[in-house]
C-alpha cells in the first residue's frame, strides 16, 4: 500500500479511495498538486505508461504543469488534452464583453 499525502485529497473522504478503481483521480491529483515524494510513492503503485496516459488527459489549472510533464515524460505537448482544448478556442475581435 502506498502512502500518498492526504492533503492532496482535501475534498474527498481519503479512506474511501480505492487505488485501482480511482487510479485516474489519484494520479491526476499527484501530477497537479504533488511534490517529488508524492510522485515517488505514486510510482510504487502505478506503471509509467498508466501515469503518462493520465497525464495527457488531465485538466491542469495552469500552463506550466503540462509543459513540465511533457518534458519529463517525453510526450509532445500537443498530445495533452488541456493544450488541445485551449488551442481550439478561437477569439474574435468582435466578441461581446
DARA-V911210 format. One record per residue. N is the residue number from 0. RES is the residue in three letters. PHI is phi in degrees with one decimal (999 if undefined). PSI is psi in whole degrees, -180 to 180 (999 if undefined). NEAR is the number of other ideal C-beta (glycine too) atoms within 10 Angstrom. Layout:
[[N RES PHI PSI NEAR] [N RES PHI PSI NEAR]]
This chain:
[[0 UNK 999 132 6] [1 UNK -86.4 160 13] [2 UNK -118.9 85 9] [3 UNK -79.3 153 21] [4 UNK -66.7 118 15] [5 UNK -62.1 -26 10] [6 UNK -63.7 -23 10] [7 UNK -70.0 -17 18] [8 UNK -121.8 46 19] [9 UNK -61.9 -24 9] [10 UNK -101.1 4 7] [11 UNK -133.4 164 12] [12 UNK -78.2 104 7] [13 UNK -56.9 -38 13] [14 UNK -65.6 -22 7] [15 UNK -85.6 -7 9] [16 UNK -77.5 135 16] [17 UNK -110.2 127 9] [18 UNK -64.1 -25 13] [19 UNK -89.5 -50 8] [20 UNK -67.5 -35 10] [21 UNK -108.7 28 15] [22 UNK -55.7 -48 18] [23 UNK -60.3 -42 14] [24 UNK -63.6 -47 14] [25 UNK -63.4 -46 23] [26 UNK -63.5 -44 22] [27 UNK -58.3 -45 20] [28 UNK -61.3 -41 22] [29 UNK -67.0 -42 23] [30 UNK -65.0 -35 21] [31 UNK -82.9 -50 16] [32 UNK -112.8 -11 15] [33 UNK -76.6 169 20] [34 UNK -115.3 -171 10] [35 UNK -58.8 -42 7] [36 UNK -67.2 -39 11] [37 UNK -62.3 -42 19] [38 UNK -63.0 -44 14] [39 UNK -60.4 -42 12] [40 UNK -64.8 -42 15] [41 UNK -61.9 -39 21] [42 UNK -64.0 -22 13] [43 UNK -69.2 -27 10] [44 UNK -99.5 -38 16] [45 UNK -117.9 143 19] [46 UNK -77.8 162 9] [47 UNK -63.6 -33 10] [48 UNK -64.9 -41 9] [49 UNK -64.5 -43 14] [50 UNK -63.9 -43 22] [51 UNK -62.8 -41 16] [52 UNK -59.8 -47 16] [53 UNK -68.4 -39 19] [54 UNK -56.2 -39 25] [55 UNK -73.9 -24 20] [56 UNK -106.4 6 12] [57 UNK -79.0 141 20] [58 UNK -91.6 102 11] [59 UNK -82.5 144 19] [60 UNK -78.9 -5 10] [61 UNK -141.0 177 10] [62 UNK -96.3 -13 12] [63 UNK -72.1 -40 9] [64 UNK -60.7 -50 17] [65 UNK -62.6 -34 23] [66 UNK -63.2 -44 14] [67 UNK -61.8 -52 14] [68 UNK -67.6 -30 21] [69 UNK -60.6 -44 18] [70 UNK -70.0 -45 10] [71 UNK -62.9 -45 13] [72 UNK -92.3 -2 14] [73 UNK 55.7 51 7] [74 UNK -116.8 133 16] [75 UNK -57.9 136 9] [76 UNK -57.1 -33 16] [77 UNK -65.9 -15 9] [78 UNK -77.9 -13 15] [79 UNK -81.9 129 22] [80 UNK -55.1 -43 14] [81 UNK -66.5 -29 18] [82 UNK -75.4 -43 18] [83 UNK -60.1 -45 12] [84 UNK -62.6 -46 10] [85 UNK -72.8 -29 11] [86 UNK -79.2 -16 10] [87 UNK -87.9 -11 7] [88 UNK -77.2 124 6] [89 UNK -103.1 136 6] [90 UNK -99.1 143 6] [91 UNK -113.5 142 6] [92 UNK -72.5 -12 4] [93 UNK -100.7 8 5] [94 UNK -65.2 146 7] [95 UNK -80.8 150 4] [96 UNK -109.3 999 2]]
